[in-house]
Amino acid sequence: MKKLLLTALLGCLLKNALAQLTGNQSPASNPTTADSAVLQTDQFNKQTQNGRKWLAGGLAIAVLGGSLYLLTKSNDYVYEKKFKTVNDGGAWRQMDKSEHAYLSYTTTRLLHGLGNWAGFSPQQSVILASTGSLAYLTTKEYLDGHFAIPGTGWSWMDMGANLLGTTLFASQQLVWQEQKIQFKFSALPKTYEPELNARANILFGSSKPERVLKDYNAQTYWLSFNLKAFSQSQNLPPWLNLAVGYGANNLFGPQENIGYANGKVAFDRTDLKRYRQWYISPDIDLTKIKTNSRLVKTLFFALNAVKVPLPTLEFSDQKVKGHWLHF
């Protein structure tokens, strides 16, 4: 695609140059050599920018649309004609709502970065990214409404979390033109005793990637505040953040730690206390680290979605704990 685009652009440029060289206009009506070069450069830049916009739009549609298509074709997704809703506001100690807000924020952030690369104006990038993110997640929620598995369906609480995540990004970008407060994620797969591990395999999957993405007991969601942006102190490094995290533990069911099979209780660990976890920790804004490498900048932009593991204080179950490193 890039080679085809470049060939087309060079062809247009060559055509314009030949027209200037072979045209029958009088010298007075021809632009100067400098003007001609500027005109051709502007035309080339405009065509390149338009090509980037089409490429960015096609890439976004292919990736987001493709993921929805794969979801409907997966073995886990069972479609039913009836559309249903579910009130799951109290499920999973709201860890799933934190996940929705984070995914919405991150999708908007990535689409905004793609829009900037394509050459859209700052405001256009925000509008397109926000619209694209909400359209994608709303479609996904609609598919949940036709999910045949009991306990699933369209959730207005999920939609509220999606809107919250997108709004967090868009409002900052429109008001400050930067992200002073960033939504981040961290996770470390847990090791369970045999009975709990068997239950975790059913709920979250058995592989480590599945556990990272699905096991709410292993996840932490963070709001990371840039200290220099809020304090305006010249003594603080621009990359230093302070992050507040939220997690939960002993979650082996949406509402309670009970599992059923064939209408009978197959798993009962109501003896385990389900509790929330709060964290405070320093963080690093990788996008504020100066580098001349485009590759490193792109890498830092992508990795900035993840909280950097650093010393952390945990407040949970009426206790205070310290961690040298928290993932």
C-alpha positions in Angstrom: 0.0 0.0 0.0 2.8 2.4 0.9 4.6 1.7 -2.3 1.5 2.1 -4.4 0.7 5.4 -2.7 4.3 6.7 -3.1 4.2 5.7 -6.8 1.0 7.6 -7.3 2.3 10.7 -5.6 5.5 10.6 -7.6 3.5 10.2 -10.8 1.4 13.3 -10.0 4.5 15.3 -9.1 6.3 14.2 -12.3 3.2 15.1 -14.4 3.1 18.6 -12.9 6.8 19.1 -13.5 6.6 18.0 -17.1 3.7 20.3 -17.6 5.8 23.2 -16.4 8.7 22.3 -18.6 6.8 21.7 -21.8 3.9 24.1 -21.5 3.3 26.8 -24.2 2.5 29.6 -21.8 4.5 32.8 -22.0 7.3 33.4 -19.5 5.3 36.1 -17.9 2.4 33.7 -17.2 4.6 30.9 -15.8 5.4 30.8 -12.0 9.0 31.2 -11.0 11.1 28.1 -10.3 10.8 28.8 -6.6 7.0 29.2 -6.7 6.7 26.0 -8.8 8.8 24.1 -6.3 6.7 25.4 -3.4 3.4 24.6 -5.3 4.6 21.0 -6.1 5.7 20.5 -2.5 2.3 21.7 -1.2 0.5 19.4 -3.6 2.8 16.5 -2.6 2.2 17.1 1.1 -1.6 17.4 0.6 -1.7 14.2 -1.3 0.5 12.5 1.3 -1.8 13.7 4.1 -4.9 12.6 2.3 -3.3 9.2 1.8 -2.5 9.0 5.5 -6.1 9.8 6.4 -7.5 7.1 4.2 -4.9 4.7 5.5 -5.6 5.6 9.1 -9.4 5.2 8.6 -9.0 1.9 6.9 -6.6 0.6 9.6 -9.0 1.6 12.4 -12.0 0.0 10.7 -10.0 -3.2 9.9 -8.7 -3.6 13.5 -11.8 -2.7 15.4 -14.3 -4.3 13.0 -12.1 -7.4 12.7 -12.0 -7.8 16.5 -15.8 -7.7 16.6 -16.1 -10.2 13.8 -13.7 -12.6 15.5 -15.7 -12.2 18.7 -18.8 -13.4 17.0 -17.0 -16.3 15.5 -15.3 -17.5 18.7 -16.3 -20.7 20.4 -17.2 -18.7 23.6 -19.8 -16.5 21.8 -23.3 -18.1 21.5 -25.8 -15.9 19.8 -29.5 -15.8 20.7 -32.2 -13.8 18.9 -33.7 -12.3 22.0 -32.1 -9.1 23.2 -31.7 -8.9 27.0 -30.3 -6.5 29.5 -28.6 -7.1 32.8 -28.2 -5.1 36.0 -24.6 -6.0 37.0 -23.6 -2.8 38.9 -22.6 -4.8 42.0 -20.7 -7.6 40.2 -17.0 -8.2 40.6 -16.6 -5.4 43.1 -16.8 -3.0 40.0 -13.6 -4.3 38.6 -15.3 -5.0 35.3 -16.5 -1.4 35.2 -12.9 -0.3 35.8 -11.9 -2.5 32.9 -14.6 -0.9 30.7 -13.5 2.6 31.5 -9.8 1.7 31.0 -10.5 0.1 27.6 -12.6 3.1 26.5 -9.9 5.5 27.5 -7.1 3.5 25.9 -9.0 2.9 22.7 -9.7 6.7 22.4 -6.1 7.5 23.1 -4.8 5.1 20.5 -7.3 6.4 17.9 -6.4 10.0 18.7 -2.7 9.2 18.2 -3.6 7.6 14.8 -5.6 10.7 13.9 -2.6 13.0 14.8 -0.3 10.9 12.6 -2.9 11.1 9.7 -2.8 14.9 9.8 -6.3 15.7 11.3 -6.6 18.8 13.3 -6.4 18.5 17.1 -10.1 18.9 17.5 -10.9 16.6 14.6 -8.7 13.9 16.1 -10.5 14.1 19.5 -14.0 14.0 17.9 -13.1 11.1 15.6 -11.3 9.1 18.3 -14.1 9.6 20.8 -16.8 8.7 18.2 -14.9 5.7 17.0 -14.2 4.4 20.5 -17.8 4.7 21.7 -19.2 3.2 18.4 -16.9 0.2 18.8 -17.7 -0.4 22.5 -21.4 0.2 22.0 -21.4 -2.4 19.2 -19.6 -4.8 21.5 -22.2 -4.2 24.3 -25.0 -4.8 21.8 -23.5 -8.2 21.0 -23.4 -8.9 24.7 -27.2 -8.2 24.7 -27.5 -11.2 22.3 -25.1 -13.4 24.3 -26.8 -16.7 25.3 -24.8 -17.3 28.4 -26.9 -16.7 31.6 -26.0 -13.6 33.5 -24.8 -11.7 30.4 -26.6 -9.0 28.4 -26.6 -5.3 27.6 -25.5 -3.4 30.7 -26.2 0.3 31.2 -23.5 0.4 33.8 -21.0 -0.9 31.3 -22.0 1.9 28.9 -21.7 4.4 31.6 -18.1 3.2 32.3 -17.4 3.4 28.5 -18.6 6.9 28.4 -16.5 7.8 31.5 -13.3 6.5 30.0 -13.8 8.3 26.7 -14.8 11.5 28.4 -11.7 11.4 30.7 -9.5 11.5 27.6 -11.5 13.8 25.4 -12.1 16.5 28.0 -8.5 16.8 29.0 -7.4 16.9 25.3 -9.9 19.7 24.6 -9.2 21.7 27.7 -5.5 21.2 28.3 -4.3 19.7 25.0 -2.5 17.0 27.1 -3.3 14.1 29.4 -2.5 15.3 33.0 -4.5 12.4 34.4 -3.8 9.0 32.6 -5.7 5.7 33.0 -3.3 2.8 33.3 -3.3 -0.9 34.0 -1.1 -3.5 35.7 -1.5 -7.2 36.3 0.5 -10.2 37.6 -1.0 -13.7 37.3 -1.7 -15.3 40.7 -0.9 -18.8 42.0 -3.9 -20.4 43.7 -4.4 -23.6 45.7 -5.8 -26.5 43.6 -9.5 -25.9 44.3 -9.3 -22.2 43.6 -7.1 -22.8 40.6 -9.7 -25.1 39.1 -12.4 -22.4 39.6 -10.1 -19.8 38.1 -9.5 -21.9 35.0 -13.3 -22.0 34.4 -13.7 -18.2 35.0 -10.5 -16.7 33.7 -8.8 -19.3 31.5 -5.7 -21.4 32.2 -3.0 -19.6 30.3 -1.0 -16.7 31.7 -2.1 -14.2 29.0 -5.8 -15.1 29.7 -5.2 -14.7 33.5 -3.6 -11.2 32.9 -6.6 -10.1 30.8 -9.4 -11.8 32.7 -8.5 -12.5 36.3 -9.8 -9.5 38.3 -7.9 -10.7 41.3 -4.6 -10.1 39.5 -5.4 -6.7 38.0 -5.0 -3.1 39.2 -6.4 0.0 37.5 -4.7 3.3 38.0 -5.3 7.0 37.7 -1.8 8.5 37.2 -1.4 12.2 37.9 1.5 14.2 36.4 2.9 16.2 39.3 4.6 18.9 37.3 1.5 19.6 35.3 -0.5 20.3 38.4 2.1 21.9 40.6 3.9 23.9 37.9 7.1 23.4 39.9 10.3 23.7 37.9 12.1 21.3 40.2 10.0 18.3 39.4 11.0 16.1 36.4 8.3 16.2 33.7 7.9 12.4 33.6 7.2 12.0 37.4 3.6 10.9 38.2 1.7 9.9 41.3 -0.7 7.1 40.8 -3.8 5.9 42.7 -4.8 2.3 42.1 -7.9 0.1 42.6 -8.1 -3.7 42.8 -9.9 -6.5 44.5 -9.2 -9.9 45.9 -10.9 -13.3 46.4 -13.3 -12.8 43.5 -14.4 -16.2 42.3 -17.9 -15.3 41.0 -19.7 -12.1 40.0 -21.7 -11.6 43.2 -20.4 -14.4 45.5 -18.0 -17.2 45.5 -20.4 -19.9 44.5 -20.4 -21.9 41.3 -23.1 -24.2 39.9 -23.1 -27.2 37.6 -26.3 -29.0 36.4 -28.3 -26.9 38.8 -26.3 -28.0 41.8 -23.6 -26.2 43.8 -20.3 -27.3 42.5 -18.1 -24.7 44.1 -18.6 -22.9 47.4 -15.9 -20.7 49.0 -18.1 -18.2 50.8 -15.6 -18.5 53.6 -13.2 -16.3 51.6 -13.7 -12.6 52.2 -14.1 -10.5 49.1 -12.5 -7.1 49.5 -11.3 -4.0 47.7 -7.7 -2.9 47.5 -6.5 0.7 47.2 -2.9 1.6 46.2 -0.7 4.7 46.0 2.6 4.6 44.1 4.9 6.8 42.0 4.7 6.3 38.3 6.5 7.4 35.1 5.0 9.1 32.1 7.0 7.5 29.4 5.7 10.0 26.8 7.5 12.8 28.7 10.9 11.2 28.4 12.9 13.0 25.7 14.2 11.0 22.8 15.0 11.7 19.1 14.1 8.2 18.0 10.7 7.9 16.4 10.7 4.2 17.1 11.3 4.8 20.8 8.7 7.5 20.9 6.1 5.1 19.4 7.2 2.4 21.8 6.9 4.7 24.8 3.4 5.9 23.6 2.2 2.3 23.5 3.8 1.2 26.8 2.4 4.2 28.6 -0.9 2.3 28.9 0.8 0.2 31.6 1.7 1.3 35.1 5.5 1.1 35.7 6.1 -1.4 38.6 7.5 0.7 41.5 7.3 0.7 45.3 3.6 0.8 46.4 1.5 1.2 49.5 -1.6 -1.0 49.7 -4.7 -0.2 51.8 -7.1 -3.1 52.1 -9.0 -5.2 54.6 -8.3 -2.6 57.3 -4.6 -3.0 56.9 -1.7 -1.2 55.3 0.9 -3.1 53.4 4.1 -2.2 51.6 5.3 -3.7 48.3 8.8 -3.1 46.9 7.3 -3.6 43.4 3.6 -3.9 42.5 2.5 -5.1 39.2 
